[in-house]
Amino acid sequence: MVTPNPSSETTVRNPREGLITLAHVIYALHAFSALTGLASSVLVVTTFVTGWPSIIAVILNYAKRSEVRDTWLDSHFGWQIRTFWFALLWLVVGGMVFVTFIGAPVGLVIWMLTGLWVLYRIARGWMALSAEKPMPLPERIG
């Protein structure tokens, strides 16, 4: 069955039910990693990027991405992948800032804000998935 894509003039396929379930599992893996950071002395962003559940989730995203192409789930897989890689980027940036004496407080703030951003992206994505709605596509530069 083909349904209109709200973000373009083209049409998209409906994904298989198993792939929708997989997307829920991937959000759950990411959420488990992030929430582990809240429940421990470790930062959310650290557990999100380095925790096995998130690493497994990203591997699943890449392994199954070709199966969700041209479906509204493709936007969720992209959303999850971008969340992981941008969180890793900000973890590294915060670490580089942290190693300077004056930058330690700034590094901690970067890590905490990134952790909040990760939690927001997991919640927003999972709610949209539950409503079977696509995530907004990132703006193209150029």
MONORCOR-V350123 format. One line per field, one symbol per residue. phi: phi as a letter, one per 40 degrees, with the letter a starting at -180 (. if undefined). psi: psi as a letter, one per 30 degrees, with the letter a starting at -180 (. if undefined). burial: b if it has 16 or more other C-alpha atoms within 10 Angstrom, else e. A space follows every 50 residues. Layout:
BEGIN
phi: ???
psi: ???
burial: ???
END
This chain:
BEGIN
phi: .bbcccbaccbbccccdccccdcccccccccdcccccccbcccdcccccb cddcccccccdccbcccbdgbccdccccdcccdcccccdccccccccccc dccdcccccdccccccccdccccccccccccfbcccccccch
psi: kklkkfglfllllklkeeeeeeeeeeeeeeeeeefeeegaglleeeeeef keeeeeeeeeeeegeffgkglffeeeeeeeeeeeeeeeefeeeeeeeefk effeeeeeeeeeeeeeeeeeeeeeeeeeeeghkllkkkkkk.
burial: eeeebeeeeeebbebeeeebeebbebbbbbbbbbbbbeeeeebbbbbbbe bebbbebbebbeebbeebebbbbbbbbbbbbebbeebbebbeebbebbee eeebeebbebbbebbebbbebbeebbeebeeebbbeeeeeee
END
